[in-house]
Every structure is written in C-alpha cells, then in structure tokens.
Amino acid sequence: MQYIWLFMMLFSIALLMFTSPQLILTAMTESMKTSLELCISLMAVYCLWMGIINVIKDCGLIDSLSKKSKPLLKKLFGNQNDEICNNLALNVSANLLGAGNAATPPALAAIKQMDDKSGKLNKGMAMLFVINSCGLQLIPTTIIGIRSSLGSANPTDIILPNLLTAIITTAVGILLVSLAYRKRNKP
C-alpha cells in the first residue's frame, strides 16, 4: 500500500512540475495545513467519545450492558465466555455511538480471546469483522465532525441515510456469515 501512495504522490508532483512548477510548494503547504486541521478536529471528537466510553466502563454500565445483551451476543458470535462478551459489548456500543477508534481495542481483545490457535477464522471472529465493517452507527460522529469542520450547512443530514444503509448491510452481512458457517458445520 505504501508503494501505491508513494507512486501517487510522486506522479502528482511530477505532473505539477510540468504544468505549473510555481504551485508545488503552495499545494504541498495547503494540503498539509488542511490535513492537520482535519486531524485536530477529529482528535477532539475521538477524545470526547473515548472519554465517555471510559466513564461508562468505569461506572460498570458495560458489565450491565454485557449481561443484558449476552443472549444476543451469544446468538451472533457463538458461545463465548464473559470476558469476550464484555469486549464484544464494548465494541458494539462504541461502534453504535460512532466512536470507531474507541471500538478497536476491545475488538482486538475479543478476536485474540476467540482465536483457538488453529489458524482458521471461526464464526465469532467472522461475525465481528462483518459487523464492524458494515459500520452500524446511531450517530456517525466522524462523518459529522468532518462535514462540520469543512463548513457544511447541515452536517447531520447524513444520519438517516447512513442508519438505513448500515442496518441493511449489517443484516445482509449477518445473514451471509450465518449461512456460510451453517453450511461449513454440516457434514
């Protein structure tokens, strides 16, 4: 992947050198400024949600959420122990709140705990990958933050279309994983 980015960057600079060499430094400076502003605005959003998730975790709400959602988690991810269910509940709730970066550590911990060292992807791991990839979010905070930082007149316009799309893709993904592992487990 790094070679692709390197090629794109060098190719762009080469084209700019032949078309308008005086703009190379200006373009590079402007793009660095824009990317830094975007990173700072997204960092604020992530810090807010990660702080909220840590407070929720410290208050014991994750354990409560895990206990209440355990039947659903066991149905989706297979029969998992309490520690895995806690990580799955934290991951799913962070994703629902739109804090994808805060959802990554519990997802990695759950995957590590579900790994049976066979080198094969099991149903729980596949289901976690699919659900995370579908991007089911009640509040897409990252996209709203990006739209807001870029001056959108109404950055929250995307909530309903995003939610509908994510519900459909998540349902289809869950169905496909369930079908794939049902066929795989039949003799």
Accessible surface in RSA format (square Angstrom, percent):
REM  Atomic radii and reference values for relative SASA: ProtOr
REM  Chains: A
REM  Algorithm: Lee & Richards
REM  Probe-radius: 1.40
REM  Slices: 20
REM RES _ NUM      All-atoms   Total-Side   Main-Chain    Non-polar    All polar
REM                ABS   REL    ABS   REL    ABS   REL    ABS   REL    ABS   REL
RES MET A   1   151.31  78.4 114.42  75.7  36.89  87.8  98.48  83.7  52.83  70.0
RES GLN A   2   125.56  70.2 114.99  84.0  10.57  25.2  46.71  99.4  78.86  59.8
RES TYR A   3   160.36  74.9 156.55  89.1   3.81   9.9 115.45  86.8  44.91  55.4
RES ILE A   4    98.04  55.8  95.56  71.2   2.47   6.0  97.96  70.5   0.07   0.2
RES TRP A   5   147.02  59.0 144.63  70.0   2.39   5.6 134.11  71.5  12.91  20.9
RES LEU A   6    84.46  47.0  80.40  57.5   4.06  10.2  83.56  58.7   0.90   2.4
RES PHE A   7   131.94  66.0 128.19  79.4   3.75   9.8 131.74  79.9   0.20   0.6
RES MET A   8    87.19  45.2  84.38  55.8   2.81   6.7  63.96  54.4  23.23  30.8
RES MET A   9   104.71  54.2  97.68  64.6   7.03  16.7  66.34  56.4  38.38  50.8
RES LEU A  10    96.31  53.6  92.32  66.0   3.99  10.0  92.60  65.0   3.71  10.0
RES PHE A  11   105.81  52.9 100.97  62.5   4.84  12.6 105.18  63.8   0.63   1.8
RES SER A  12    64.29  54.3  57.39  76.6   6.90  15.9  33.39  71.1  30.90  43.3
RES ILE A  13    44.47  25.3  43.89  32.7   0.57   1.4  44.47  32.0   0.00   0.0
RES ALA A  14    40.62  37.3  38.71  59.7   1.91   4.3  40.44  56.9   0.18   0.5
RES LEU A  15    91.23  50.8  91.12  65.2   0.11   0.3  91.23  64.1   0.00   0.0
RES LEU A  16    46.09  25.7  44.70  32.0   1.39   3.5  45.70  32.1   0.39   1.0
RES MET A  17   103.53  53.6  93.96  62.2   9.57  22.8  73.11  62.2  30.42  40.3
RES PHE A  18   172.22  86.2 140.74  87.2  31.49  81.9 143.33  86.9  28.89  82.7
RES THR A  19   103.12  73.3  69.89  70.9  33.23  79.2  68.64  92.2  34.47  52.1
RES SER A  20    23.01  19.4  21.89  29.2   1.11   2.6   9.16  19.5  13.85  19.4
RES PRO A  21    80.15  58.4  68.50  62.4  11.66  42.4  68.75  56.8  11.40  70.9
RES GLN A  22   132.37  74.0 105.10  76.8  27.27  64.9  66.79 142.2  65.58  49.7
RES LEU A  23    84.18  46.9  84.18  60.2   0.00   0.0  84.18  59.1   0.00   0.0
RES ILE A  24    32.12  18.3  32.12  23.9   0.00   0.0  32.12  23.1   0.00   0.0
RES LEU A  25   133.98  74.6 132.35  94.7   1.63   4.1 132.51  93.1   1.47   4.0
RES THR A  26    76.98  54.7  70.99  72.0   5.99  14.3  52.36  70.3  24.61  37.2
RES ALA A  27    44.80  41.2  33.32  51.4  11.48  26.1  41.51  58.5   3.29   8.7
RES MET A  28    82.29  42.6  79.85  52.8   2.44   5.8  75.33  64.0   6.97   9.2
RES THR A  29    69.73  49.6  69.19  70.1   0.54   1.3  59.09  79.4  10.64  16.1
RES GLU A  30    90.86  52.2  90.67  68.6   0.19   0.5  36.14  69.9  54.72  44.7
RES SER A  31    66.18  55.9  55.68  74.3  10.50  24.2  48.81 103.9  17.37  24.3
RES MET A  32   117.23  60.7 113.04  74.8   4.19  10.0  75.16  63.9  42.06  55.7
RES LYS A  33   113.07  55.2 106.28  65.2   6.80  16.2  61.75  55.6  51.32  54.7
RES THR A  34    68.71  48.9  67.89  68.8   0.82   2.0  47.57  63.9  21.15  32.0
RES SER A  35    58.51  49.4  54.79  73.1   3.72   8.6  42.79  91.1  15.73  22.0
RES LEU A  36   110.93  61.8 108.66  77.7   2.27   5.7 110.93  77.9   0.00   0.0
RES GLU A  37    98.08  56.3  90.82  68.7   7.26  17.3  44.65  86.4  53.44  43.6
RES LEU A  38    55.32  30.8  53.10  38.0   2.22   5.6  54.78  38.5   0.54   1.4
RES CYS A  39    77.77  58.8  71.76  80.0   6.01  14.1  21.30  54.0  56.46  60.9
RES ILE A  40    96.82  55.1  95.95  71.5   0.87   2.1  96.01  69.1   0.81   2.2
RES SER A  41    33.43  28.2  24.57  32.8   8.85  20.4  31.60  67.3   1.83   2.6
RES LEU A  42    28.46  15.8  28.46  20.4   0.00   0.0  28.46  20.0   0.00   0.0
RES MET A  43   110.83  57.4 107.79  71.3   3.04   7.2  69.76  59.3  41.07  54.4
RES ALA A  44    63.67  58.5  50.08  77.3  13.58  30.9  58.36  82.2   5.31  14.1
RES VAL A  45    31.57  20.8  29.43  26.6   2.14   5.2  31.55  27.4   0.02   0.1
RES TYR A  46    45.52  21.3  45.52  25.9   0.00   0.0  26.65  20.0  18.87  23.3
RES CYS A  47    80.32  60.8  67.98  75.8  12.34  29.0  28.12  71.2  52.20  56.3
RES LEU A  48   105.01  58.5  95.40  68.2   9.62  24.2 103.31  72.6   1.70   4.6
RES TRP A  49    37.05  14.9  37.05  17.9   0.00   0.0  33.52  17.9   3.53   5.7
RES MET A  50    79.07  40.9  77.90  51.6   1.18   2.8  65.79  55.9  13.29  17.6
RES GLY A  51    33.03  40.7   0.00   N/A  33.03  40.7  31.78  87.2   1.24   2.8
RES ILE A  52    62.16  35.4  59.14  44.1   3.02   7.3  61.32  44.2   0.84   2.3
RES ILE A  53     9.88   5.6   9.88   7.4   0.00   0.0   9.88   7.1   0.00   0.0
RES ASN A  54    82.26  56.7  81.89  79.1   0.37   0.9  16.59  39.9  65.67  63.5
RES VAL A  55    93.83  61.7  92.41  83.7   1.42   3.4  93.74  81.5   0.09   0.2
RES ILE A  56    45.57  25.9  45.20  33.7   0.37   0.9  45.57  32.8   0.00   0.0
RES LYS A  57   109.27  53.3  97.66  59.9  11.61  27.6  52.02  46.8  57.25  61.0
RES ASP A  58   125.42  87.9  89.26  88.8  36.16  85.5  31.58  74.3  93.85  93.6
RES CYS A  59    89.14  67.4  52.00  58.0  37.15  87.3  19.07  48.3  70.07  75.6
RES GLY A  60    29.01  35.8   0.00   N/A  29.01  35.8  21.44  58.8   7.57  16.9
RES LEU A  61   102.31  57.0 100.16  71.7   2.15   5.4 100.16  70.3   2.15   5.8
RES ILE A  62     9.07   5.2   9.07   6.8   0.00   0.0   9.07   6.5   0.00   0.0
RES ASP A  63    68.34  47.9  67.59  67.3   0.76   1.8  17.94  42.2  50.40  50.3
RES SER A  64    41.02  34.7  35.46  47.3   5.56  12.8  24.40  52.0  16.61  23.3
RES LEU A  65    72.52  40.4  69.54  49.8   2.98   7.5  72.18  50.7   0.34   0.9
RES SER A  66     1.67   1.4   1.67   2.2   0.00   0.0   0.41   0.9   1.26   1.8
RES LYS A  67   149.40  72.9 134.31  82.4  15.09  35.9  81.37  73.2  68.04  72.5
RES LYS A  68   165.81  80.9 136.80  83.9  29.01  69.1  96.52  86.9  69.29  73.8
RES SER A  69    24.83  21.0  20.07  26.8   4.76  11.0  24.35  51.9   0.47   0.7
RES LYS A  70    44.60  21.8  44.60  27.4   0.00   0.0  25.19  22.7  19.41  20.7
RES PRO A  71    95.37  69.5  81.60  74.4  13.77  50.1  89.65  74.0   5.72  35.6
RES LEU A  72   107.18  59.7 102.07  73.0   5.11  12.8 105.74  74.3   1.44   3.9
RES LEU A  73     6.81   3.8   6.35   4.5   0.46   1.2   6.64   4.7   0.17   0.5
RES LYS A  74    66.43  32.4  59.30  36.4   7.13  17.0  44.53  40.1  21.90  23.3
RES LYS A  75   164.04  80.0 144.59  88.7  19.46  46.3 100.64  90.6  63.40  67.5
RES LEU A  76    30.17  16.8  29.26  20.9   0.91   2.3  30.17  21.2   0.00   0.0
RES PHE A  77     0.99   0.5   0.08   0.1   0.91   2.4   0.08   0.0   0.91   2.6
RES GLY A  78    23.75  29.3   0.00   N/A  23.75  29.3  23.75  65.2   0.00   0.0
RES ASN A  79   135.70  93.6 101.87  98.4  33.83  81.5  33.70  81.1 102.00  98.6
RES GLN A  80    27.34  15.3  23.25  17.0   4.09   9.7   3.79   8.1  23.54  17.9
RES ASN A  81    89.58  61.8  75.59  73.1  13.99  33.7  43.35 104.3  46.23  44.7
RES ASP A  82    88.02  61.7  84.60  84.2   3.42   8.1  30.32  71.4  57.70  57.5
RES GLU A  83   109.46  62.8 103.50  78.3   5.97  14.2  35.27  68.2  74.19  60.6
RES ILE A  84     7.30   4.2   7.30   5.4   0.00   0.0   7.30   5.3   0.00   0.0
RES CYS A  85     0.36   0.3   0.36   0.4   0.00   0.0   0.00   0.0   0.36   0.4
RES ASN A  86    48.16  33.2  47.22  45.6   0.94   2.3  12.78  30.8  35.38  34.2
RES ASN A  87    24.02  16.6  23.76  23.0   0.25   0.6   0.25   0.6  23.76  23.0
RES LEU A  88     0.18   0.1   0.18   0.1   0.00   0.0   0.18   0.1   0.00   0.0
RES ALA A  89     3.05   2.8   0.04   0.1   3.02   6.9   2.65   3.7   0.40   1.1
RES LEU A  90    10.42   5.8  10.42   7.5   0.00   0.0  10.42   7.3   0.00   0.0
RES ASN A  91     1.29   0.9   1.29   1.2   0.00   0.0   0.00   0.0   1.29   1.2
RES VAL A  92    39.84  26.2  39.23  35.5   0.61   1.5  39.84  34.6   0.00   0.0
RES SER A  93    21.40  18.1  19.25  25.7   2.15   4.9  19.04  40.5   2.36   3.3
RES ALA A  94     0.10   0.1   0.00   0.0   0.10   0.2   0.00   0.0   0.10   0.3
RES ASN A  95    24.52  16.9  24.45  23.6   0.07   0.2  11.13  26.8  13.38  12.9
RES LEU A  96    48.59  27.1  48.59  34.8   0.00   0.0  48.59  34.1   0.00   0.0
RES LEU A  97    43.07  24.0  43.07  30.8   0.00   0.0  43.07  30.3   0.00   0.0
RES GLY A  98     0.20   0.2   0.00   N/A   0.20   0.2   0.00   0.0   0.20   0.5
RES ALA A  99     0.52   0.5   0.18   0.3   0.34   0.8   0.52   0.7   0.00   0.0
RES GLY A 100    28.70  35.4   0.00   N/A  28.70  35.4  23.68  65.0   5.01  11.2
RES ASN A 101    77.72  53.6  71.10  68.7   6.62  15.9  12.47  30.0  65.25  63.1
RES ALA A 102     8.99   8.3   2.95   4.5   6.04  13.7   4.30   6.1   4.69  12.4
RES ALA A 103     2.41   2.2   2.41   3.7   0.00   0.0   2.41   3.4   0.00   0.0
RES THR A 104    65.10  46.3  61.90  62.8   3.20   7.6  46.37  62.3  18.72  28.3
RES PRO A 105    78.99  57.6  70.71  64.5   8.27  30.1  74.70  61.7   4.29  26.7
RES PRO A 106     9.93   7.2   6.40   5.8   3.53  12.8   9.81   8.1   0.12   0.8
RES ALA A 107    11.80  10.9  11.80  18.2   0.00   0.0  11.80  16.6   0.00   0.0
RES LEU A 108   116.62  64.9 112.47  80.5   4.15  10.4 112.84  79.2   3.78  10.2
RES ALA A 109    35.19  32.4  28.54  44.0   6.65  15.1  34.38  48.4   0.81   2.1
RES ALA A 110     0.00   0.0   0.00   0.0   0.00   0.0   0.00   0.0   0.00   0.0
RES ILE A 111    29.35  16.7  29.35  21.9   0.00   0.0  29.35  21.1   0.00   0.0
RES LYS A 112   155.68  75.9 145.76  89.4   9.91  23.6  93.39  84.1  62.28  66.3
RES GLN A 113    65.89  36.8  37.22  27.2  28.67  68.3  33.17  70.6  32.72  24.8
RES MET A 114    11.94   6.2   0.60   0.4  11.34  27.0   4.62   3.9   7.32   9.7
RES ASP A 115    49.96  35.0  38.14  38.0  11.81  27.9   3.53   8.3  46.42  46.3
RES ASP A 116    91.81  64.3  64.44  64.1  27.37  64.7  40.14  94.5  51.67  51.5
RES LYS A 117   164.78  80.4 131.49  80.7  33.29  79.3 107.18  96.5  57.60  61.4
RES SER A 118    65.42  55.3  31.58  42.1  33.84  78.0  39.93  85.0  25.49  35.7
RES GLY A 119    78.81  97.2   0.00   N/A  78.81  97.2  43.29 118.8  35.52  79.5
RES LYS A 120   154.30  75.3 145.32  89.2   8.98  21.4  94.92  85.4  59.39  63.3
RES LEU A 121    79.44  44.2  67.19  48.1  12.25  30.8  68.56  48.1  10.88  29.3
RES ASN A 122    42.05  29.0  37.83  36.6   4.22  10.2  31.80  76.5  10.25   9.9
RES LYS A 123    61.52  30.0  58.67  36.0   2.84   6.8  27.52  24.8  34.00  36.2
RES GLY A 124     3.00   3.7   0.00   N/A   3.00   3.7   0.00   0.0   3.00   6.7
RES MET A 125    18.85   9.8  18.85  12.5   0.00   0.0  18.70  15.9   0.14   0.2
RES ALA A 126     7.89   7.3   7.05  10.9   0.83   1.9   7.83  11.0   0.06   0.1
RES MET A 127     0.55   0.3   0.55   0.4   0.00   0.0   0.55   0.5   0.00   0.0
RES LEU A 128     1.10   0.6   1.10   0.8   0.00   0.0   1.10   0.8   0.00   0.0
RES PHE A 129   102.34  51.2 101.11  62.6   1.23   3.2 102.11  61.9   0.23   0.7
RES VAL A 130    39.02  25.7  35.99  32.6   3.03   7.3  39.02  33.9   0.00   0.0
RES ILE A 131    17.89  10.2  15.66  11.7   2.22   5.4  15.66  11.3   2.22   6.0
RES ASN A 132    47.57  32.8  29.58  28.6  18.00  43.3  22.81  54.9  24.77  23.9
RES SER A 133    96.99  82.0  58.01  77.4  38.98  89.8  40.55  86.3  56.44  79.1
RES CYS A 134    30.88  23.4  12.26  13.7  18.63  43.8   5.88  14.9  25.00  27.0
RES GLY A 135    28.26  34.9   0.00   N/A  28.26  34.9  23.94  65.7   4.33   9.7
RES LEU A 136    42.80  23.8  41.07  29.4   1.73   4.4  41.07  28.8   1.73   4.7
RES GLN A 137    35.76  20.0  35.52  26.0   0.24   0.6   1.48   3.2  34.28  26.0
RES LEU A 138    91.39  50.9  85.23  61.0   6.17  15.5  85.43  60.0   5.97  16.1
RES ILE A 139    67.35  38.3  67.35  50.2   0.00   0.0  67.35  48.5   0.00   0.0
RES PRO A 140     0.88   0.6   0.74   0.7   0.15   0.5   0.88   0.7   0.00   0.0
RES THR A 141    12.37   8.8   9.54   9.7   2.83   6.7  10.64  14.3   1.74   2.6
RES THR A 142    28.77  20.5  28.58  29.0   0.19   0.5  24.15  32.4   4.63   7.0
RES ILE A 143    80.03  45.5  79.97  59.6   0.05   0.1  79.97  57.6   0.05   0.1
RES ILE A 144    28.74  16.4  28.74  21.4   0.00   0.0  28.74  20.7   0.00   0.0
RES GLY A 145    11.11  13.7   0.00   N/A  11.11  13.7   9.33  25.6   1.78   4.0
RES ILE A 146    46.11  26.2  46.11  34.3   0.00   0.0  46.11  33.2   0.00   0.0
RES ARG A 147    70.90  29.8  67.43  34.4   3.47   8.3  22.30  30.5  48.60  29.5
RES SER A 148    63.09  53.3  48.01  64.1  15.07  34.7  12.47  26.6  50.62  70.9
RES SER A 149    54.86  46.4  14.52  19.4  40.35  92.9  25.66  54.6  29.20  40.9
RES LEU A 150   124.67  69.4  90.50  64.7  34.17  85.9  95.74  67.2  28.93  77.8
RES GLY A 151    64.29  79.3   0.00   N/A  64.29  79.3  35.60  97.7  28.69  64.3
RES SER A 152    38.66  32.7  13.96  18.6  24.70  56.9  19.92  42.4  18.74  26.3
RES ALA A 153   113.71 104.6  67.74 104.5  45.98 104.6  79.06 111.3  34.66  91.8
RES ASN A 154    72.58  50.1  69.49  67.1   3.10   7.5  16.60  40.0  55.98  54.1
RES PRO A 155    27.55  20.1  27.55  25.1   0.00   0.0  27.55  22.7   0.00   0.0
RES THR A 156    63.39  45.1  56.23  57.0   7.16  17.1  37.48  50.3  25.91  39.2
RES ASP A 157    86.71  60.7  66.98  66.7  19.73  46.7  25.14  59.2  61.57  61.4
RES ILE A 158    37.12  21.1  36.84  27.4   0.29   0.7  37.12  26.7   0.00   0.0
RES ILE A 159    55.50  31.6  55.19  41.1   0.32   0.8  55.19  39.7   0.32   0.9
RES LEU A 160   113.79  63.4 110.84  79.3   2.96   7.4 111.97  78.6   1.82   4.9
RES PRO A 161    75.12  54.7  69.39  63.3   5.73  20.8  74.89  61.8   0.23   1.4
RES ASN A 162    43.27  29.8  35.99  34.8   7.27  17.5  10.43  25.1  32.84  31.7
RES LEU A 163    41.03  22.8  41.03  29.3   0.00   0.0  41.03  28.8   0.00   0.0
RES LEU A 164    94.95  52.9  94.63  67.7   0.31   0.8  94.79  66.6   0.15   0.4
RES THR A 165    82.58  58.7  78.71  79.8   3.87   9.2  57.99  77.9  24.59  37.2
RES ALA A 166     4.37   4.0   2.62   4.0   1.75   4.0   4.20   5.9   0.17   0.5
RES ILE A 167    85.78  48.8  83.67  62.3   2.10   5.1  84.78  61.1   0.99   2.7
RES ILE A 168   111.85  63.7 109.33  81.5   2.52   6.1 111.79  80.5   0.06   0.2
RES THR A 169    57.70  41.0  52.48  53.2   5.22  12.4  54.02  72.6   3.68   5.6
RES THR A 170     8.48   6.0   8.48   8.6   0.00   0.0   8.48  11.4   0.00   0.0
RES ALA A 171    57.39  52.8  46.06  71.1  11.33  25.8  52.51  74.0   4.88  12.9
RES VAL A 172    74.30  48.9  73.46  66.5   0.85   2.0  74.30  64.6   0.00   0.0
RES GLY A 173     9.46  11.7   0.00   N/A   9.46  11.7   9.15  25.1   0.31   0.7
RES ILE A 174    43.32  24.7  43.32  32.3   0.00   0.0  43.32  31.2   0.00   0.0
RES LEU A 175   102.43  57.0  99.53  71.2   2.89   7.3 102.29  71.8   0.14   0.4
RES LEU A 176   105.50  58.8 101.90  72.9   3.60   9.1 102.18  71.8   3.32   8.9
RES VAL A 177    13.15   8.7  11.17  10.1   1.98   4.8  13.15  11.4   0.00   0.0
RES SER A 178    26.82  22.7  23.89  31.9   2.93   6.7  14.50  30.9  12.32  17.3
RES LEU A 179    72.16  40.2  72.13  51.6   0.03   0.1  72.13  50.7   0.03   0.1
RES ALA A 180    53.53  49.2  40.26  62.1  13.27  30.2  48.90  68.9   4.63  12.3
RES TYR A 181    18.21   8.5  18.20  10.4   0.01   0.0  16.25  12.2   1.96   2.4
RES ARG A 182   139.22  58.5 130.83  66.7   8.40  20.0  42.76  58.4  96.46  58.5
RES LYS A 183   157.47  76.8 143.65  88.1  13.82  32.9  87.79  79.0  69.68  74.2
RES ARG A 184   154.43  64.8 123.50  63.0  30.93  73.6  53.77  73.5 100.67  61.0
RES ASN A 185   115.75  79.8  84.47  81.6  31.28  75.3  31.07  74.8  84.68  81.8
RES LYS A 186   133.25  65.0 117.18  71.9  16.07  38.3  68.50  61.7  64.76  69.0
RES PRO A 187   178.96 130.4 106.20  96.8  72.76 264.5 144.86 119.6  34.10 211.9
END  Absolute sums over single chains surface
CHAIN  1 A    12236.7      10581.2       1655.5       8638.3       3598.4
END  Absolute sums over all chains
TOTAL         12236.7      10581.2       1655.5       8638.3       3598.4
